[in-house]
Each structure stands twice: as C-alpha cells, then as structure tokens.
Amino acid sequence: MQQAITHLVIRNPFGTMDVPSPSDSEVMDFAATATLSGDATDGNAAAWASSATMPDPIEGLWASRWNGGADPTIAGDTVDKWKLGRADIRIAGSRIYLRFDWDNGRRHGLIDAARDGAHRLLGKYINLTTPAITRPWVGLVVDASRIDGCFPNGRLDFRR
C-alpha cells in the first residue's frame, strides 16, 4: 500500500514544484556581477508585447521571452533565438513568483525572487518541464509594463 506524502509544503501560489534554494550563494554570486541598465538602449526597451490592462504594477498577466540557450525540444532552435510565451506574476508574502511558458505552452518555468531595493529582483529559475535545469536570475522592474531580466547564459524578460 502506498502512503501519501502529507508533509509537503508548496511555497509558490501556482501549486507547482518550488524553485530549490532561490536565495542561495549561486544567486548572490550572479547578482553581484549582473547589470541591467533599464535605459532606452537595453534589449528589452523596445515594446514587443501588448496588454489591454495593467491592474497592478507587478502582479498579473505578462508576455515573456528568453534566449541564451537552445531548447532541444524545439526543431531548429538556437541560442540566439527568442522563445516567446505568456507569464503570470504573483506576490506571496515577501516573494515574487513569475510563472511563464514557451513553445506554445508546451514548456514551463518558474522564478522565485525577492526584492533587493525598490526595483531589483533576485532569485532563481527552475524549468518545470525539465526540473534538473535551474539558473540564478536577476530582474529590474523598469515600470508597470517592463521587467528586464538576465541569467548567466542570456536574457529572460517580461513585457505588457
């Protein structure tokens, strides 16, 4: 007879697998060297997504995109190609959770981040489809329609 696991506590508001150790030394080491200017020359400055509503400065629906890695499940994908998708951002306590997809919703990721000052976010990403893949992530909340983000291999940005 199988016994149910009753002591499992999920931190994120999406009810998915949590990001392991979202504030570990790997995140802090990457955050110490990551730079995001938030200015008009940044690669995320040009509008590439649109949303009819902006109910909250951060929470809600967003568009997402990432590059810096080739997804082997996408035919012809390369490191420099943008993988576009949808995102949902929620705040739970002192943590900010950014759940996003790509490849027409077939692949999913989750970022668990904390604020570092007024506009900077520090956290870690987990590929929910391939959980062995985790990366530190740093974000900059430029305004209510733009979050610039980077991880060691590339970009992971959000727009409305």
C-alpha positions as CSV (number, residue, x, y, z in Angstrom):
1,M,0.0,0.0,0.0
2,Q,1.3,3.5,-0.9
3,Q,1.3,6.2,1.7
4,A,0.5,9.8,0.8
5,I,3.1,12.4,1.4
6,T,1.4,14.7,3.9
7,H,4.3,17.0,5.0
8,L,4.9,18.6,1.6
9,V,4.5,22.4,1.7
10,I,4.4,24.3,-1.6
11,R,5.7,27.9,-1.3
12,N,4.6,29.3,-4.6
13,P,1.0,30.4,-5.4
14,F,0.8,28.3,-8.5
15,G,0.9,24.9,-6.8
16,T,3.8,23.7,-8.9
17,M,7.2,22.4,-7.9
18,D,9.1,25.0,-6.0
19,V,12.4,26.5,-7.1
20,P,15.1,24.9,-4.9
21,S,17.1,27.3,-2.8
22,P,16.0,30.5,-4.5
23,S,18.4,32.7,-2.5
24,D,21.5,30.5,-2.3
25,S,25.1,31.5,-2.9
26,E,24.8,30.8,-6.7
27,V,22.1,33.5,-6.9
28,M,24.0,36.0,-4.8
29,D,27.3,35.4,-6.7
30,F,25.5,36.0,-10.0
31,A,23.6,39.1,-8.7
32,A,27.0,40.6,-7.7
33,T,28.1,40.8,-11.3
34,A,24.8,41.1,-13.3
35,T,23.9,44.5,-14.6
36,L,20.7,45.8,-16.1
37,S,20.6,49.4,-17.0
38,G,16.8,49.8,-17.6
39,D,17.6,52.6,-20.1
40,A,16.4,53.0,-23.7
41,T,19.4,51.1,-25.1
42,D,18.5,47.9,-23.3
43,G,17.5,45.0,-25.5
44,N,14.1,44.9,-23.7
45,A,13.4,48.6,-24.2
46,A,11.5,48.4,-27.5
47,A,7.9,47.3,-27.0
48,W,7.4,43.7,-28.2
49,A,4.2,42.8,-26.3
50,S,0.9,44.4,-25.6
51,S,-1.7,44.0,-22.9
52,A,-5.0,45.8,-22.7
53,T,-5.0,46.1,-18.9
54,M,-2.4,46.8,-16.2
55,P,-4.3,46.1,-13.0
56,D,-1.2,46.2,-10.7
57,P,2.3,47.4,-11.1
58,I,3.7,43.8,-11.0
59,E,1.0,41.2,-10.4
60,G,-1.0,39.9,-13.4
61,L,-0.6,38.7,-16.9
62,W,2.6,39.4,-18.9
63,A,4.3,38.3,-22.0
64,S,7.7,36.6,-21.6
65,R,10.7,35.8,-23.7
66,W,14.1,34.3,-23.2
67,N,17.3,33.5,-25.1
68,G,20.7,32.3,-24.3
69,G,20.0,28.6,-24.6
70,A,18.8,26.2,-27.3
71,D,15.7,24.2,-26.3
72,P,16.3,20.7,-27.8
73,T,12.6,20.0,-27.9
74,I,12.1,22.9,-30.5
75,A,13.2,22.0,-34.0
76,G,15.7,24.4,-35.3
77,D,16.1,26.4,-32.1
78,T,19.4,28.2,-31.5
79,V,20.9,30.1,-28.6
80,D,20.2,33.5,-30.1
81,K,16.5,32.9,-30.9
82,W,13.9,34.3,-28.6
83,K,11.5,31.8,-27.1
84,L,8.2,33.7,-26.6
85,G,5.4,32.9,-24.2
86,R,2.9,34.0,-21.6
87,A,3.6,34.8,-17.9
88,D,1.6,35.2,-14.7
89,I,3.3,37.1,-11.9
90,R,2.0,36.8,-8.3
91,I,3.2,38.0,-4.9
92,A,3.0,35.8,-1.9
93,G,4.4,37.3,1.3
94,S,7.8,38.7,0.6
95,R,8.4,36.6,-2.5
96,I,7.6,37.3,-6.1
97,Y,6.7,34.4,-8.4
98,L,7.0,34.6,-12.2
99,R,5.5,31.6,-13.9
100,F,5.9,31.5,-17.7
101,D,5.7,29.2,-20.7
102,W,7.1,29.0,-24.2
103,D,6.8,26.7,-27.3
104,N,3.1,27.4,-27.5
105,G,2.6,26.5,-23.8
106,R,4.3,23.1,-24.0
107,R,7.2,24.1,-21.8
108,H,7.0,25.9,-18.4
109,G,9.3,27.7,-16.0
110,L,9.1,29.4,-12.6
111,I,11.2,32.1,-11.0
112,D,11.1,32.6,-7.2
113,A,12.5,36.0,-6.4
114,A,12.9,38.6,-3.6
115,R,13.1,42.3,-3.8
116,D,16.6,43.9,-3.5
117,G,15.8,47.5,-3.1
118,A,13.0,49.3,-4.9
119,H,13.4,47.9,-8.4
120,R,15.8,44.9,-8.4
121,L,14.7,41.3,-8.1
122,L,17.0,38.4,-7.1
123,G,16.0,34.8,-7.5
124,K,16.3,31.5,-9.2
125,Y,14.6,29.9,-12.2
126,I,13.5,26.2,-12.5
127,N,12.5,24.6,-15.7
128,L,9.3,22.9,-14.6
129,T,9.3,20.6,-17.6
130,T,12.9,19.6,-17.0
131,P,13.5,20.3,-13.3
132,A,17.2,19.5,-13.4
133,I,17.7,22.9,-15.1
134,T,17.9,25.7,-12.6
135,R,19.7,29.1,-13.0
136,P,20.1,32.2,-10.9
137,W,18.1,35.2,-12.3
138,V,18.3,39.0,-11.7
139,G,15.4,41.3,-12.7
140,L,14.9,45.0,-12.9
141,V,11.4,46.4,-12.7
142,V,11.6,49.3,-15.0
143,D,7.9,50.2,-14.9
144,A,4.5,48.6,-14.9
145,S,5.0,47.3,-18.4
146,R,8.6,46.2,-18.4
147,I,10.8,43.8,-16.4
148,D,14.3,43.3,-17.7
149,G,15.9,40.1,-16.7
150,C,19.1,38.1,-17.1
151,F,20.6,34.8,-16.2
152,P,24.2,33.6,-16.7
153,N,23.6,32.5,-20.3
154,G,21.2,35.2,-21.6
155,R,18.0,37.1,-21.1
156,L,14.6,36.3,-19.6
157,D,12.4,39.4,-19.9
158,F,8.8,40.3,-19.3
159,R,6.6,42.9,-21.0
160,R,3.0,44.1,-21.1
